[in-house]
Amino acid sequence: MRRSSKGICANLAEGFAKQTHSKPEFARFISMAMGSCSEVETWISYAFDLGYTSQAQHDDWLRSYAHIYGMLINPREKLK
């Protein structure tokens, strides 16, 4: 979970640095950040299924990552 959640920020930072010379490249990195976000959602479900988290924690984390995913959609669409 830590690795994939850090991937969200890392992809955004790398893509942002490249945006000055390639908007499509930035959009690609945003898409990769969205993939990392989806990966975190999978790990959240695994953690709950294996009994590492409570239902309340599971629901809270899923809401948070759904919100983060949603925030990535608009910038990616604007760069297309």
TORFIDREN-289605 format. One record per atom (N, C-alpha, C): residue number from 1; residue in three letters; atom name; x, y, z. Coordinates in nm, 3 decimals, decimal comma. Example, Ala and Ser with C-alpha at 12.3 -4.5 7.8 and 13.67 -1.06 7.14 Angstrom:
<recs>
<rec num="1" residuo="ALA" atomo="N" u="1,319" v="-0,569" w="0,780"/>
<rec num="1" residuo="ALA" atomo="CA" u="1,230" v="-0,450" w="0,780"/>
<rec num="1" residuo="ALA" atomo="C" u="1,320" v="-0,330" w="0,780"/>
<rec num="2" residuo="SER" atomo="N" u="1,285" v="-0,225" w="0,708"/>
<rec num="2" residuo="SER" atomo="CA" u="1,367" v="-0,106" w="0,714"/>
<rec num="2" residuo="SER" atomo="C" u="1,290" v="0,003" w="0,787"/>
</recs>
This chain:
<recs>
<rec num="1" residuo="MET" atomo="N" u="0,083" v="-0,119" w="0,000"/>
<rec num="1" residuo="MET" atomo="CA" u="0,000" v="0,000" w="0,000"/>
<rec num="1" residuo="MET" atomo="C" u="0,087" v="0,126" w="0,000"/>
<rec num="2" residuo="ARG" atomo="N" u="0,195" v="0,122" w="0,078"/>
<rec num="2" residuo="ARG" atomo="CA" u="0,282" v="0,240" w="0,083"/>
<rec num="2" residuo="ARG" atomo="C" u="0,346" v="0,267" w="-0,052"/>
<rec num="3" residuo="ARG" atomo="N" u="0,395" v="0,161" w="-0,116"/>
<rec num="3" residuo="ARG" atomo="CA" u="0,463" v="0,178" w="-0,244"/>
<rec num="3" residuo="ARG" atomo="C" u="0,368" v="0,232" w="-0,349"/>
<rec num="4" residuo="SER" atomo="N" u="0,250" v="0,173" w="-0,360"/>
<rec num="4" residuo="SER" atomo="CA" u="0,157" v="0,218" w="-0,465"/>
<rec num="4" residuo="SER" atomo="C" u="0,099" v="0,355" w="-0,434"/>
<rec num="5" residuo="SER" atomo="N" u="0,081" v="0,389" w="-0,307"/>
<rec num="5" residuo="SER" atomo="CA" u="0,030" v="0,523" w="-0,276"/>
<rec num="5" residuo="SER" atomo="C" u="0,136" v="0,629" w="-0,304"/>
<rec num="6" residuo="LYS" atomo="N" u="0,262" v="0,597" w="-0,282"/>
<rec num="6" residuo="LYS" atomo="CA" u="0,369" v="0,691" w="-0,317"/>
<rec num="6" residuo="LYS" atomo="C" u="0,381" v="0,706" w="-0,468"/>
<rec num="7" residuo="GLY" atomo="N" u="0,343" v="0,603" w="-0,542"/>
<rec num="7" residuo="GLY" atomo="CA" u="0,347" v="0,608" w="-0,688"/>
<rec num="7" residuo="GLY" atomo="C" u="0,254" v="0,715" w="-0,744"/>
<rec num="8" residuo="ILE" atomo="N" u="0,145" v="0,743" w="-0,675"/>
<rec num="8" residuo="ILE" atomo="CA" u="0,052" v="0,847" w="-0,720"/>
<rec num="8" residuo="ILE" atomo="C" u="0,126" v="0,981" w="-0,726"/>
<rec num="9" residuo="CYS" atomo="N" u="0,186" v="1,018" w="-0,615"/>
<rec num="9" residuo="CYS" atomo="CA" u="0,258" v="1,146" w="-0,608"/>
<rec num="9" residuo="CYS" atomo="C" u="0,379" v="1,148" w="-0,700"/>
<rec num="10" residuo="ALA" atomo="N" u="0,453" v="1,038" w="-0,705"/>
<rec num="10" residuo="ALA" atomo="CA" u="0,574" v="1,033" w="-0,788"/>
<rec num="10" residuo="ALA" atomo="C" u="0,540" v="1,051" w="-0,936"/>
<rec num="11" residuo="ASN" atomo="N" u="0,434" v="0,986" w="-0,982"/>
<rec num="11" residuo="ASN" atomo="CA" u="0,395" v="1,001" w="-1,122"/>
<rec num="11" residuo="ASN" atomo="C" u="0,349" v="1,143" w="-1,153"/>
<rec num="12" residuo="LEU" atomo="N" u="0,276" v="1,203" w="-1,062"/>
<rec num="12" residuo="LEU" atomo="CA" u="0,233" v="1,342" w="-1,083"/>
<rec num="12" residuo="LEU" atomo="C" u="0,352" v="1,437" w="-1,087"/>
<rec num="13" residuo="ALA" atomo="N" u="0,448" v="1,417" w="-0,998"/>
<rec num="13" residuo="ALA" atomo="CA" u="0,566" v="1,504" w="-0,996"/>
<rec num="13" residuo="ALA" atomo="C" u="0,647" v="1,489" w="-1,125"/>
<rec num="14" residuo="GLU" atomo="N" u="0,669" v="1,367" w="-1,168"/>
<rec num="14" residuo="GLU" atomo="CA" u="0,747" v="1,345" w="-1,290"/>
<rec num="14" residuo="GLU" atomo="C" u="0,674" v="1,401" w="-1,412"/>
<rec num="15" residuo="GLY" atomo="N" u="0,545" v="1,377" w="-1,420"/>
<rec num="15" residuo="GLY" atomo="CA" u="0,468" v="1,429" w="-1,533"/>
<rec num="15" residuo="GLY" atomo="C" u="0,462" v="1,580" w="-1,534"/>
<rec num="16" residuo="PHE" atomo="N" u="0,449" v="1,640" w="-1,416"/>
<rec num="16" residuo="PHE" atomo="CA" u="0,444" v="1,786" w="-1,407"/>
<rec num="16" residuo="PHE" atomo="C" u="0,574" v="1,848" w="-1,458"/>
<rec num="17" residuo="ALA" atomo="N" u="0,685" v="1,784" w="-1,426"/>
<rec num="17" residuo="ALA" atomo="CA" u="0,815" v="1,835" w="-1,472"/>
<rec num="17" residuo="ALA" atomo="C" u="0,829" v="1,829" w="-1,623"/>
<rec num="18" residuo="LYS" atomo="N" u="0,757" v="1,737" w="-1,686"/>
<rec num="18" residuo="LYS" atomo="CA" u="0,768" v="1,721" w="-1,831"/>
<rec num="18" residuo="LYS" atomo="C" u="0,662" v="1,799" w="-1,909"/>
<rec num="19" residuo="GLN" atomo="N" u="0,570" v="1,862" w="-1,839"/>
<rec num="19" residuo="GLN" atomo="CA" u="0,458" v="1,926" w="-1,907"/>
<rec num="19" residuo="GLN" atomo="C" u="0,498" v="2,044" w="-1,994"/>
<rec num="20" residuo="THR" atomo="N" u="0,611" v="2,106" w="-1,964"/>
<rec num="20" residuo="THR" atomo="CA" u="0,651" v="2,224" w="-2,042"/>
<rec num="20" residuo="THR" atomo="C" u="0,682" v="2,189" w="-2,187"/>
<rec num="21" residuo="HIS" atomo="N" u="0,721" v="2,065" w="-2,212"/>
<rec num="21" residuo="HIS" atomo="CA" u="0,752" v="2,027" w="-2,350"/>
<rec num="21" residuo="HIS" atomo="C" u="0,661" v="1,918" w="-2,405"/>
<rec num="22" residuo="SER" atomo="N" u="0,569" v="1,866" w="-2,324"/>
<rec num="22" residuo="SER" atomo="CA" u="0,480" v="1,763" w="-2,377"/>
<rec num="22" residuo="SER" atomo="C" u="0,356" v="1,746" w="-2,289"/>
<rec num="23" residuo="LYS" atomo="N" u="0,246" v="1,808" w="-2,330"/>
<rec num="23" residuo="LYS" atomo="CA" u="0,119" v="1,792" w="-2,257"/>
<rec num="23" residuo="LYS" atomo="C" u="0,070" v="1,647" w="-2,262"/>
<rec num="24" residuo="PRO" atomo="N" u="0,082" v="1,578" w="-2,379"/>
<rec num="24" residuo="PRO" atomo="CA" u="0,039" v="1,437" w="-2,381"/>
<rec num="24" residuo="PRO" atomo="C" u="0,119" v="1,349" w="-2,285"/>
<rec num="25" residuo="GLU" atomo="N" u="0,247" v="1,381" w="-2,267"/>
<rec num="25" residuo="GLU" atomo="CA" u="0,330" v="1,305" w="-2,173"/>
<rec num="25" residuo="GLU" atomo="C" u="0,280" v="1,326" w="-2,030"/>
<rec num="26" residuo="PHE" atomo="N" u="0,242" v="1,449" w="-1,996"/>
<rec num="26" residuo="PHE" atomo="CA" u="0,186" v="1,476" w="-1,864"/>
<rec num="26" residuo="PHE" atomo="C" u="0,057" v="1,398" w="-1,846"/>
<rec num="27" residuo="ALA" atomo="N" u="-0,028" v="1,395" w="-1,948"/>
<rec num="27" residuo="ALA" atomo="CA" u="-0,153" v="1,318" w="-1,941"/>
<rec num="27" residuo="ALA" atomo="C" u="-0,124" v="1,170" w="-1,917"/>
<rec num="28" residuo="ARG" atomo="N" u="-0,018" v="1,120" w="-1,979"/>
<rec num="28" residuo="ARG" atomo="CA" u="0,020" v="0,978" w="-1,961"/>
<rec num="28" residuo="ARG" atomo="C" u="0,060" v="0,953" w="-1,816"/>
<rec num="29" residuo="PHE" atomo="N" u="0,134" v="1,045" w="-1,757"/>
<rec num="29" residuo="PHE" atomo="CA" u="0,174" v="1,028" w="-1,617"/>
<rec num="29" residuo="PHE" atomo="C" u="0,055" v="1,040" w="-1,522"/>
<rec num="30" residuo="ILE" atomo="N" u="-0,040" v="1,124" w="-1,556"/>
<rec num="30" residuo="ILE" atomo="CA" u="-0,162" v="1,130" w="-1,475"/>
<rec num="30" residuo="ILE" atomo="C" u="-0,236" v="0,996" w="-1,483"/>
<rec num="31" residuo="SER" atomo="N" u="-0,240" v="0,937" w="-1,602"/>
<rec num="31" residuo="SER" atomo="CA" u="-0,302" v="0,805" w="-1,616"/>
<rec num="31" residuo="SER" atomo="C" u="-0,230" v="0,700" w="-1,532"/>
<rec num="32" residuo="MET" atomo="N" u="-0,098" v="0,708" w="-1,527"/>
<rec num="32" residuo="MET" atomo="CA" u="-0,022" v="0,614" w="-1,444"/>
<rec num="32" residuo="MET" atomo="C" u="-0,053" v="0,638" w="-1,295"/>
<rec num="33" residuo="ALA" atomo="N" u="-0,071" v="0,764" w="-1,256"/>
<rec num="33" residuo="ALA" atomo="CA" u="-0,109" v="0,794" w="-1,119"/>
<rec num="33" residuo="ALA" atomo="C" u="-0,246" v="0,735" w="-1,087"/>
<rec num="34" residuo="MET" atomo="N" u="-0,336" v="0,741" w="-1,184"/>
<rec num="34" residuo="MET" atomo="CA" u="-0,469" v="0,681" w="-1,166"/>
<rec num="34" residuo="MET" atomo="C" u="-0,457" v="0,530" w="-1,149"/>
<rec num="35" residuo="GLY" atomo="N" u="-0,365" v="0,468" w="-1,223"/>
<rec num="35" residuo="GLY" atomo="CA" u="-0,341" v="0,325" w="-1,208"/>
<rec num="35" residuo="GLY" atomo="C" u="-0,289" v="0,291" w="-1,070"/>
<rec num="36" residuo="SER" atomo="N" u="-0,198" v="0,374" w="-1,018"/>
<rec num="36" residuo="SER" atomo="CA" u="-0,147" v="0,353" w="-0,883"/>
<rec num="36" residuo="SER" atomo="C" u="-0,258" v="0,369" w="-0,780"/>
<rec num="37" residuo="CYS" atomo="N" u="-0,348" v="0,462" w="-0,804"/>
<rec num="37" residuo="CYS" atomo="CA" u="-0,461" v="0,484" w="-0,714"/>
<rec num="37" residuo="CYS" atomo="C" u="-0,551" v="0,359" w="-0,713"/>
<rec num="38" residuo="SER" atomo="N" u="-0,575" v="0,304" w="-0,829"/>
<rec num="38" residuo="SER" atomo="CA" u="-0,655" v="0,181" w="-0,837"/>
<rec num="38" residuo="SER" atomo="C" u="-0,585" v="0,065" w="-0,768"/>
<rec num="39" residuo="GLU" atomo="N" u="-0,453" v="0,062" w="-0,777"/>
<rec num="39" residuo="GLU" atomo="CA" u="-0,377" v="-0,043" w="-0,709"/>
<rec num="39" residuo="GLU" atomo="C" u="-0,394" v="-0,031" w="-0,558"/>
<rec num="40" residuo="VAL" atomo="N" u="-0,391" v="0,092" w="-0,505"/>
<rec num="40" residuo="VAL" atomo="CA" u="-0,411" v="0,113" w="-0,362"/>
<rec num="40" residuo="VAL" atomo="C" u="-0,550" v="0,063" w="-0,322"/>
<rec num="41" residuo="GLU" atomo="N" u="-0,649" v="0,091" w="-0,403"/>
<rec num="41" residuo="GLU" atomo="CA" u="-0,785" v="0,044" w="-0,372"/>
<rec num="41" residuo="GLU" atomo="C" u="-0,790" v="-0,108" w="-0,362"/>
<rec num="42" residuo="THR" atomo="N" u="-0,715" v="-0,175" w="-0,446"/>
<rec num="42" residuo="THR" atomo="CA" u="-0,709" v="-0,322" w="-0,440"/>
<rec num="42" residuo="THR" atomo="C" u="-0,645" v="-0,368" w="-0,310"/>
<rec num="43" residuo="TRP" atomo="N" u="-0,535" v="-0,303" w="-0,270"/>
<rec num="43" residuo="TRP" atomo="CA" u="-0,469" v="-0,340" w="-0,145"/>
<rec num="43" residuo="TRP" atomo="C" u="-0,557" v="-0,310" w="-0,024"/>
<rec num="44" residuo="ILE" atomo="N" u="-0,635" v="-0,204" w="-0,031"/>
<rec num="44" residuo="ILE" atomo="CA" u="-0,730" v="-0,173" w="0,077"/>
<rec num="44" residuo="ILE" atomo="C" u="-0,829" v="-0,287" w="0,093"/>
<rec num="45" residuo="SER" atomo="N" u="-0,880" v="-0,337" w="-0,018"/>
<rec num="45" residuo="SER" atomo="CA" u="-0,974" v="-0,449" w="-0,012"/>
<rec num="45" residuo="SER" atomo="C" u="-0,908" v="-0,575" w="0,043"/>
<rec num="46" residuo="TYR" atomo="N" u="-0,785" v="-0,602" w="-0,001"/>
<rec num="46" residuo="TYR" atomo="CA" u="-0,713" v="-0,717" w="0,054"/>
<rec num="46" residuo="TYR" atomo="C" u="-0,693" v="-0,704" w="0,204"/>
<rec num="47" residuo="ALA" atomo="N" u="-0,653" v="-0,585" w="0,250"/>
<rec num="47" residuo="ALA" atomo="CA" u="-0,630" v="-0,564" w="0,393"/>
<rec num="47" residuo="ALA" atomo="C" u="-0,757" v="-0,592" w="0,473"/>
<rec num="48" residuo="PHE" atomo="N" u="-0,870" v="-0,549" w="0,420"/>
<rec num="48" residuo="PHE" atomo="CA" u="-0,997" v="-0,576" w="0,489"/>
<rec num="48" residuo="PHE" atomo="C" u="-1,032" v="-0,724" w="0,484"/>
<rec num="49" residuo="ASP" atomo="N" u="-1,018" v="-0,784" w="0,366"/>
<rec num="49" residuo="ASP" atomo="CA" u="-1,052" v="-0,927" w="0,352"/>
<rec num="49" residuo="ASP" atomo="C" u="-0,967" v="-1,016" w="0,444"/>
<rec num="50" residuo="LEU" atomo="N" u="-0,844" v="-0,975" w="0,469"/>
<rec num="50" residuo="LEU" atomo="CA" u="-0,755" v="-1,053" w="0,555"/>
<rec num="50" residuo="LEU" atomo="C" u="-0,768" v="-1,017" w="0,703"/>
<rec num="51" residuo="GLY" atomo="N" u="-0,859" v="-0,923" w="0,733"/>
<rec num="51" residuo="GLY" atomo="CA" u="-0,885" v="-0,888" w="0,872"/>
<rec num="51" residuo="GLY" atomo="C" u="-0,788" v="-0,789" w="0,933"/>
<rec num="52" residuo="TYR" atomo="N" u="-0,710" v="-0,719" w="0,849"/>
<rec num="52" residuo="TYR" atomo="CA" u="-0,614" v="-0,622" w="0,901"/>
<rec num="52" residuo="TYR" atomo="C" u="-0,678" v="-0,488" w="0,934"/>
<rec num="53" residuo="THR" atomo="N" u="-0,794" v="-0,459" w="0,875"/>
<rec num="53" residuo="THR" atomo="CA" u="-0,861" v="-0,332" w="0,900"/>
<rec num="53" residuo="THR" atomo="C" u="-1,008" v="-0,358" w="0,933"/>
<rec num="54" residuo="SER" atomo="N" u="-1,066" v="-0,260" w="0,999"/>
<rec num="54" residuo="SER" atomo="CA" u="-1,209" v="-0,269" w="1,032"/>
<rec num="54" residuo="SER" atomo="C" u="-1,292" v="-0,225" w="0,912"/>
<rec num="55" residuo="GLN" atomo="N" u="-1,420" v="-0,251" w="0,920"/>
<rec num="55" residuo="GLN" atomo="CA" u="-1,511" v="-0,206" w="0,815"/>
<rec num="55" residuo="GLN" atomo="C" u="-1,510" v="-0,054" w="0,804"/>
<rec num="56" residuo="ALA" atomo="N" u="-1,508" v="0,014" w="0,917"/>
<rec num="56" residuo="ALA" atomo="CA" u="-1,508" v="0,161" w="0,916"/>
<rec num="56" residuo="ALA" atomo="C" u="-1,381" v="0,214" w="0,850"/>
<rec num="57" residuo="GLN" atomo="N" u="-1,264" v="0,156" w="0,882"/>
<rec num="57" residuo="GLN" atomo="CA" u="-1,138" v="0,200" w="0,822"/>
<rec num="57" residuo="GLN" atomo="C" u="-1,139" v="0,171" w="0,673"/>
<rec num="58" residuo="HIS" atomo="N" u="-1,186" v="0,054" w="0,636"/>
<rec num="58" residuo="HIS" atomo="CA" u="-1,197" v="0,015" w="0,494"/>
<rec num="58" residuo="HIS" atomo="C" u="-1,281" v="0,115" w="0,417"/>
<rec num="59" residuo="ASP" atomo="N" u="-1,397" v="0,146" w="0,468"/>
<rec num="59" residuo="ASP" atomo="CA" u="-1,487" v="0,240" w="0,400"/>
<rec num="59" residuo="ASP" atomo="C" u="-1,427" v="0,380" w="0,391"/>
<rec num="60" residuo="ASP" atomo="N" u="-1,361" v="0,424" w="0,498"/>
<rec num="60" residuo="ASP" atomo="CA" u="-1,298" v="0,556" w="0,499"/>
<rec num="60" residuo="ASP" atomo="C" u="-1,186" v="0,564" w="0,395"/>
<rec num="61" residuo="TRP" atomo="N" u="-1,102" v="0,463" w="0,391"/>
<rec num="61" residuo="TRP" atomo="CA" u="-0,992" v="0,461" w="0,294"/>
<rec num="61" residuo="TRP" atomo="C" u="-1,044" v="0,456" w="0,150"/>
<rec num="62" residuo="LEU" atomo="N" u="-1,146" v="0,374" w="0,126"/>
<rec num="62" residuo="LEU" atomo="CA" u="-1,201" v="0,366" w="-0,010"/>
<rec num="62" residuo="LEU" atomo="C" u="-1,260" v="0,499" w="-0,054"/>
<rec num="63" residuo="ARG" atomo="N" u="-1,329" v="0,568" w="0,036"/>
<rec num="63" residuo="ARG" atomo="CA" u="-1,382" v="0,701" w="0,004"/>
<rec num="63" residuo="ARG" atomo="C" u="-1,269" v="0,797" w="-0,030"/>
<rec num="64" residuo="SER" atomo="N" u="-1,164" v="0,793" w="0,048"/>
<rec num="64" residuo="SER" atomo="CA" u="-1,050" v="0,882" w="0,024"/>
<rec num="64" residuo="SER" atomo="C" u="-0,987" v="0,857" w="-0,112"/>
<rec num="65" residuo="TYR" atomo="N" u="-0,963" v="0,730" w="-0,144"/>
<rec num="65" residuo="TYR" atomo="CA" u="-0,899" v="0,701" w="-0,271"/>
<rec num="65" residuo="TYR" atomo="C" u="-0,992" v="0,720" w="-0,390"/>
<rec num="66" residuo="ALA" atomo="N" u="-1,121" v="0,705" w="-0,371"/>
<rec num="66" residuo="ALA" atomo="CA" u="-1,216" v="0,737" w="-0,478"/>
<rec num="66" residuo="ALA" atomo="C" u="-1,213" v="0,889" w="-0,504"/>
<rec num="67" residuo="HIS" atomo="N" u="-1,200" v="0,965" w="-0,398"/>
<rec num="67" residuo="HIS" atomo="CA" u="-1,191" v="1,112" w="-0,412"/>
<rec num="67" residuo="HIS" atomo="C" u="-1,062" v="1,150" w="-0,486"/>
<rec num="68" residuo="ILE" atomo="N" u="-0,951" v="1,090" w="-0,448"/>
<rec num="68" residuo="ILE" atomo="CA" u="-0,823" v="1,119" w="-0,515"/>
<rec num="68" residuo="ILE" atomo="C" u="-0,832" v="1,081" w="-0,662"/>
<rec num="69" residuo="TYR" atomo="N" u="-0,887" v="0,966" w="-0,692"/>
<rec num="69" residuo="TYR" atomo="CA" u="-0,902" v="0,922" w="-0,831"/>
<rec num="69" residuo="TYR" atomo="C" u="-0,986" v="1,023" w="-0,909"/>
<rec num="70" residuo="GLY" atomo="N" u="-1,093" v="1,069" w="-0,848"/>
<rec num="70" residuo="GLY" atomo="CA" u="-1,180" v="1,167" w="-0,911"/>
<rec num="70" residuo="GLY" atomo="C" u="-1,108" v="1,298" w="-0,941"/>
<rec num="71" residuo="MET" atomo="N" u="-1,018" v="1,338" w="-0,852"/>
<rec num="71" residuo="MET" atomo="CA" u="-0,942" v="1,461" w="-0,874"/>
<rec num="71" residuo="MET" atomo="C" u="-0,845" v="1,449" w="-0,991"/>
<rec num="72" residuo="LEU" atomo="N" u="-0,808" v="1,327" w="-1,028"/>
<rec num="72" residuo="LEU" atomo="CA" u="-0,714" v="1,307" w="-1,138"/>
<rec num="72" residuo="LEU" atomo="C" u="-0,782" v="1,304" w="-1,275"/>
<rec num="73" residuo="ILE" atomo="N" u="-0,911" v="1,280" w="-1,277"/>
<rec num="73" residuo="ILE" atomo="CA" u="-0,983" v="1,267" w="-1,405"/>
<rec num="73" residuo="ILE" atomo="C" u="-0,985" v="1,399" w="-1,482"/>
<rec num="74" residuo="ASN" atomo="N" u="-1,025" v="1,509" w="-1,418"/>
<rec num="74" residuo="ASN" atomo="CA" u="-1,037" v="1,637" w="-1,490"/>
<rec num="74" residuo="ASN" atomo="C" u="-0,907" v="1,684" w="-1,552"/>
<rec num="75" residuo="PRO" atomo="N" u="-0,795" v="1,686" w="-1,479"/>
<rec num="75" residuo="PRO" atomo="CA" u="-0,672" v="1,732" w="-1,545"/>
<rec num="75" residuo="PRO" atomo="C" u="-0,631" v="1,644" w="-1,663"/>
<rec num="76" residuo="ARG" atomo="N" u="-0,650" v="1,514" w="-1,650"/>
<rec num="76" residuo="ARG" atomo="CA" u="-0,615" v="1,426" w="-1,761"/>
<rec num="76" residuo="ARG" atomo="C" u="-0,701" v="1,455" w="-1,883"/>
<rec num="77" residuo="GLU" atomo="N" u="-0,830" v="1,475" w="-1,864"/>
<rec num="77" residuo="GLU" atomo="CA" u="-0,920" v="1,502" w="-1,975"/>
<rec num="77" residuo="GLU" atomo="C" u="-0,886" v="1,636" w="-2,042"/>
<rec num="78" residuo="LYS" atomo="N" u="-0,848" v="1,734" w="-1,963"/>
<rec num="78" residuo="LYS" atomo="CA" u="-0,814" v="1,865" w="-2,019"/>
<rec num="78" residuo="LYS" atomo="C" u="-0,686" v="1,861" w="-2,102"/>
<rec num="79" residuo="LEU" atomo="N" u="-0,600" v="1,766" w="-2,074"/>
<rec num="79" residuo="LEU" atomo="CA" u="-0,473" v="1,755" w="-2,147"/>
<rec num="79" residuo="LEU" atomo="C" u="-0,485" v="1,675" w="-2,276"/>
<rec num="80" residuo="LYS" atomo="N" u="-0,595" v="1,607" w="-2,294"/>
<rec num="80" residuo="LYS" atomo="CA" u="-0,614" v="1,525" w="-2,415"/>
<rec num="80" residuo="LYS" atomo="C" u="-0,639" v="1,612" w="-2,536"/>
</recs>
